[in-house]
């Protein structure tokens, strides 16, 4: 007997491998259809400064953009922002940018804001933003270069230039927050929302 009750899989409006793995690991059938939106353009137009509000807006816009192509389907959009105090970071464009970003973050605590929106027929039925706080070690430049060598192109795949489920965990001395939030999808609130929508067995 399946736990999934909806007639069609959940549409994931994200190409994130970690989000896909989290949902599939929880037994959620998914169809991946990454949203094609101008994220920086949406940010500029909205004029938002709060990292959580930016993540929530982008998660919603991604889900709405994909929802228009799939009537009646549940579509999940997600986004994550990283903030050090009032300074917000984006995915580094290359190794040099990743190195500079990690030099700024080392020895300090930053916040990851992970937002999710579930939309049906263009209308949000659930929105949530969770926060995790991570303290980086005061590692040496030599360690940093060794990490960048070992991690390779993966440093440009996430907003923090790290994946805590892999080599990136070596950058930290303390992590406070739900693991799925750190990976970019606050999973337990999502599962509860899917149960309320009748898509998951209660």
C-alpha positions as CSV (number, residue, x, y, z in Angstrom):
1,X,0.0,0.0,0.0
2,X,1.5,3.3,-1.1
3,X,1.7,6.3,1.2
4,X,1.2,8.6,-1.8
5,X,-2.4,9.2,-2.5
6,X,-2.4,11.8,-5.3
7,X,-3.1,10.6,-8.8
8,X,0.0,12.2,-10.2
9,X,3.5,12.7,-8.8
10,X,4.5,15.9,-7.0
11,X,6.1,18.3,-9.5
12,X,9.4,19.6,-8.2
13,X,10.2,23.0,-9.7
14,X,13.9,22.7,-8.9
15,X,16.9,20.9,-10.4
16,X,18.5,20.5,-7.0
17,X,19.8,16.9,-6.5
18,X,19.6,17.2,-2.7
19,X,15.9,18.3,-2.8
20,X,15.1,15.5,-5.2
21,X,16.9,12.9,-2.9
22,X,15.1,14.2,0.2
23,X,11.7,13.8,-1.3
24,X,12.4,10.5,-2.9
25,X,13.9,9.2,0.3
26,X,10.7,10.1,2.1
27,X,8.7,8.0,-0.5
28,X,7.3,11.0,-2.5
29,X,7.1,10.3,-6.3
30,X,8.3,13.3,-8.1
31,X,8.5,14.8,-11.6
32,X,11.3,17.3,-12.0
33,X,10.5,20.4,-14.1
34,X,12.9,23.2,-13.1
35,X,11.5,26.7,-13.2
36,X,12.9,29.1,-15.8
37,X,12.7,32.4,-14.0
38,X,15.1,35.4,-13.8
39,X,15.9,35.1,-10.1
40,X,18.0,38.2,-9.8
41,X,15.4,40.1,-11.8
42,X,12.7,39.0,-9.5
43,X,14.8,40.1,-6.5
44,X,15.5,43.5,-7.9
45,X,11.9,44.1,-8.8
46,X,10.7,43.2,-5.4
47,X,13.3,45.3,-3.6
48,X,13.5,43.0,-0.6
49,X,16.4,43.1,1.8
50,X,15.4,40.3,4.3
51,X,17.1,37.0,3.2
52,X,14.1,34.9,4.4
53,X,11.7,37.1,2.4
54,X,13.8,36.8,-0.7
55,X,13.9,33.0,-0.4
56,X,10.2,32.8,0.2
57,X,9.5,35.0,-2.8
58,X,11.7,33.0,-5.1
59,X,10.3,29.7,-3.9
60,X,6.7,30.9,-4.6
61,X,7.6,32.4,-8.1
62,X,9.3,29.1,-9.2
63,X,6.3,27.1,-8.1
64,X,3.8,29.4,-9.8
65,X,5.8,29.5,-13.0
66,X,5.7,25.7,-13.4
67,X,2.1,25.4,-12.0
68,X,0.7,27.1,-15.0
69,X,1.7,24.2,-17.2
70,X,0.1,21.5,-15.0
71,X,-3.5,22.1,-14.0
72,X,-4.6,20.4,-10.8
73,X,-1.1,19.2,-9.9
74,X,0.7,20.0,-6.7
75,X,4.0,21.9,-7.6
76,X,6.7,22.5,-5.1
77,X,9.2,25.4,-5.4
78,X,12.1,26.0,-3.1
79,X,14.9,28.5,-2.6
80,X,17.7,29.1,-0.2
81,X,19.6,32.2,0.8
82,X,22.8,32.6,2.9
83,X,23.3,35.7,5.0
84,X,26.2,36.8,7.2
85,X,24.6,39.6,9.2
86,X,23.1,41.9,6.6
87,X,25.2,40.6,3.8
88,X,23.6,38.1,1.4
89,X,25.6,35.7,-0.7
90,X,24.7,34.0,-4.0
91,X,26.2,30.9,-5.7
92,X,29.9,31.6,-6.5
93,X,30.5,31.7,-10.3
94,X,33.9,30.0,-10.2
95,X,36.6,28.7,-7.9
96,X,38.1,32.1,-7.3
97,X,34.7,33.5,-6.2
98,X,34.1,30.5,-3.9
99,X,37.5,31.0,-2.3
100,X,36.8,34.7,-1.6
101,X,33.4,33.8,-0.2
102,X,34.7,31.1,2.1
103,X,37.5,33.5,3.3
104,X,34.7,35.9,4.4
105,X,32.6,33.2,6.1
106,X,35.4,31.4,8.0
107,X,35.5,31.9,11.7
108,X,32.0,33.3,11.7
109,X,28.4,32.1,12.0
110,X,26.0,32.5,9.1
111,X,22.3,31.8,8.5
112,X,20.7,29.6,5.8
113,X,17.1,30.5,5.0
114,X,15.4,27.6,3.3
115,X,11.9,28.5,1.9
116,X,9.4,26.2,0.2
117,X,6.0,26.9,-1.5
118,X,3.5,24.4,-2.7
119,X,1.1,25.7,-5.4
120,X,-1.9,24.3,-7.2
121,X,-3.3,26.0,-10.2
122,X,-1.2,29.0,-9.7
123,X,-2.3,29.6,-6.1
124,X,-0.1,28.8,-3.0
125,X,-1.6,26.3,-0.7
126,X,1.5,26.2,1.6
127,X,4.5,28.4,2.3
128,X,7.2,28.0,4.9
129,X,10.7,29.3,5.6
130,X,13.1,27.7,8.1
131,X,16.5,28.9,9.3
132,X,19.6,27.0,10.2
133,X,22.8,28.6,11.7
134,X,26.2,27.3,10.9
135,X,29.6,28.3,12.5
136,X,32.6,27.9,10.3
137,X,36.0,27.0,11.7
138,X,38.9,29.5,11.4
139,X,40.7,27.2,9.0
140,X,44.0,28.1,7.3
141,X,44.5,29.2,3.7
142,X,46.3,26.0,3.1
143,X,43.2,24.0,4.2
144,X,41.0,26.2,2.1
145,X,43.0,25.5,-1.0
146,X,43.1,21.8,-0.3
147,X,39.3,21.8,0.2
148,X,38.7,23.7,-3.1
149,X,40.9,21.2,-4.9
150,X,39.1,18.2,-3.4
151,X,35.6,19.6,-3.9
152,X,36.1,20.7,-7.5
153,X,33.1,22.1,-9.4
154,X,30.8,21.3,-6.5
155,X,31.8,24.6,-4.9
156,X,29.7,26.5,-7.5
157,X,26.6,24.3,-7.1
158,X,25.4,25.7,-3.8
159,X,24.9,29.2,-2.3
160,X,27.6,28.6,0.4
161,X,30.3,26.9,-1.8
162,X,29.8,23.8,0.3
163,X,27.7,20.7,0.8
164,X,27.5,19.6,4.4
165,X,26.5,16.1,3.3
166,X,29.9,15.8,1.7
167,X,33.4,17.4,2.1
168,X,31.8,20.7,3.1
169,X,31.2,19.4,6.6
170,X,34.9,19.8,7.3
171,X,34.5,23.5,7.2
172,X,32.4,23.7,10.3
173,X,32.7,23.6,14.1
174,X,29.0,23.8,14.9
175,X,25.7,23.4,13.0
176,X,22.4,24.3,14.6
177,X,19.3,23.4,12.6
178,X,17.4,20.7,10.9
179,X,19.5,18.7,8.4
180,X,16.9,19.0,5.6
181,X,16.7,22.7,6.1
182,X,20.5,22.9,5.5
183,X,20.1,20.9,2.4
184,X,17.5,23.4,1.1
185,X,14.1,21.8,1.8
186,X,12.5,21.8,5.3
187,X,11.1,18.3,4.8
188,X,8.9,17.7,7.9
189,X,6.7,20.8,7.3
190,X,6.4,19.8,3.6
191,X,5.2,16.3,4.5
192,X,2.6,17.7,6.9
193,X,1.4,20.1,4.2
194,X,1.1,17.2,1.7
195,X,-1.0,15.3,4.3
196,X,-3.3,18.2,4.8
197,X,-3.7,18.4,1.0
198,X,-4.7,14.8,0.9
199,X,-1.7,13.8,-1.2
200,X,-0.1,11.7,1.6
201,X,-1.6,9.1,3.8
202,X,-2.2,10.5,7.3
